[in-house]
């Protein structure tokens, strides 16, 4: 559900203040950044860390935010609630599990910390498709985007069974719960759709983005 709230002007993001009520925004920052060689969440574009850009957009979209991280001291400057994995070392599925376990709402929009150009139009579209679904997962030109998706707390039992067996593939979760999968064709006409799924994993990808800017 989307509602417009009066909460002052939007910040540098320029996003009108209109929030997806009843949904928590969760940022995942539990990865090792092994391909980047440094904590990619703290890399800066225009003097602003990637993860701060994600937080600023999410704070306009959602009334509740949570950061999932096992290194909270690195991110205290963000000023949002933090929680760690309940299944440490088990990858992104464990991060989504932690978000659902700690969020104050039944629904959680999960996004990776290295996706600094989230499209509010895309996110709000996903938020309108949650009725009766355990997960709402968009597709991009590169395939499905499970770390830019909505999950319901009803996914927790399946997640816990999987994690207990050492299974980590989010795609396997989506095959076991009621999932709304959106194709790229359904989303491509929304403002900022292509940039919304941009994530930065390597120094080359980061350098390319800086060049384009």
DOPAKOL-164787 format. One line per 5 residues: for each residue y, x, z of C-alpha. Coordinates in steps of 0.2 Angstrom, whole numbers, plus 5000, padded with zeros to 4 digits. Layout:
<tordos>
Y X Z  ...
</tordos>
This chain:
<tordos>
5000 5000 5000  5017 5007 4995  5033 5002 5004  5051 5008 5003  5059 5015 5019
5076 5020 5023  5075 5037 5030  5090 5047 5023  5091 5056 5006  5076 5065 4999
5078 5084 5001  5078 5097 4987  5062 5088 4979  5074 5074 4974  5060 5061 4977
5066 5044 4982  5060 5039 4999  5045 5027 4996  5029 5029 5006  5011 5025 5005
5008 5016 5021  4992 5016 5030  4987 5033 5023  4988 5050 5030  4993 5065 5019
4981 5080 5023  4985 5098 5016  4969 5109 5016  4973 5127 5019  4956 5134 5025
4952 5144 5010  4950 5163 5010  4962 5166 4994  4949 5179 4989  4954 5178 4970
4973 5179 4975  4970 5194 4986  4983 5187 4999  4986 5171 5007  4991 5160 4992
4999 5147 5003  5013 5158 5008  5017 5165 4991  5035 5159 4986  5042 5150 4971
5061 5150 4972  5061 5157 4990  5050 5143 4996  5031 5145 5001  5019 5135 4991
5013 5126 5006  5030 5121 5011  5033 5114 4994  5017 5104 4996  5023 5098 5014
5040 5093 5008  5033 5082 4994  5019 5075 5005  5032 5071 5019  5041 5059 5007
5025 5051 5002  5016 5048 5018  5021 5042 5036  5008 5054 5044  5004 5072 5039
4990 5084 5045  4987 5102 5040  4968 5107 5040  4967 5126 5044  4958 5138 5054
4973 5150 5056  4986 5139 5063  4997 5153 5069  5001 5156 5050  5008 5139 5047
5017 5134 5063  5034 5135 5054  5029 5119 5044  5031 5109 5060  5016 5097 5057
5000 5093 5067  4986 5105 5063  4967 5104 5065  4953 5115 5062  4936 5113 5053
4922 5105 5063  4910 5114 5051  4919 5131 5049  4914 5141 5034  4907 5126 5024
4921 5125 5011  4932 5111 5005  4920 5097 5009  4921 5103 5028  4940 5102 5026
4940 5084 5019  4928 5080 5034  4940 5088 5046  4955 5078 5039  4946 5061 5040
4940 5065 5058  4957 5069 5064  4968 5058 5054  4976 5042 5063  4972 5031 5048
4956 5026 5039  4962 5033 5022  4967 5051 5019  4975 5058 5003  4969 5076 5002
4977 5090 4993  4975 5109 4992  4989 5120 4998  4991 5128 4981  4997 5113 4971
5016 5114 4973  5020 5101 4959  5011 5085 4965  5017 5071 4956  5023 5056 4967
5020 5044 4952  5002 5050 4952  4999 5049 4970  5007 5032 4972  4996 5026 4958
4980 5032 4967  4986 5024 4983  4986 5007 4974  4968 5008 4970  4960 5010 4987
4954 4992 4990  4935 4992 4992  4933 5011 4988  4927 5025 4998  4936 5038 4987
4948 5037 4973  4947 5053 4962  4958 5057 4947  4953 5067 4932  4964 5080 4923
4961 5089 4906  4950 5101 4916  4939 5088 4924  4939 5078 4941  4951 5084 4954
4943 5081 4971  4956 5091 4980  4970 5079 4974  4961 5063 4979  4960 5049 4992
4945 5047 5004  4940 5034 5017  4933 5037 5034  4917 5028 5028  4913 5044 5019
4910 5053 5036  4892 5049 5039  4887 5055 5021  4897 5071 5023  4889 5075 5040
4872 5073 5033  4876 5084 5018  4885 5097 5029  4870 5097 5041  4859 5101 5027
4870 5115 5021  4876 5105 5005  4894 5108 5001  4897 5100 4983  4911 5087 4984
4903 5080 4967  4887 5076 4977  4897 5066 4990  4906 5056 4976  4889 5052 4969
4884 5044 4985  4899 5034 4990  4909 5020 4981  4920 5031 4970  4934 5025 4959
4936 5039 4945  4951 5039 4935  4951 5047 4918  4965 5059 4911  4969 5045 4898
4973 5033 4913  4985 5046 4921  4992 5056 4907  5007 5044 4904  5013 5045 4922
5028 5057 4926  5023 5074 4931  5004 5071 4928  5000 5087 4920  5009 5098 4933
5002 5088 4947  4985 5096 4945  4991 5114 4943  4984 5125 4956  4986 5144 4958
4971 5154 4962  4974 5171 4954  4989 5183 4953  4989 5180 4934  4991 5161 4936
5005 5164 4949  5014 5176 4937  5012 5164 4923  5020 5150 4933  5035 5161 4938
5037 5166 4920  5038 5148 4914  5050 5144 4928
</tordos>
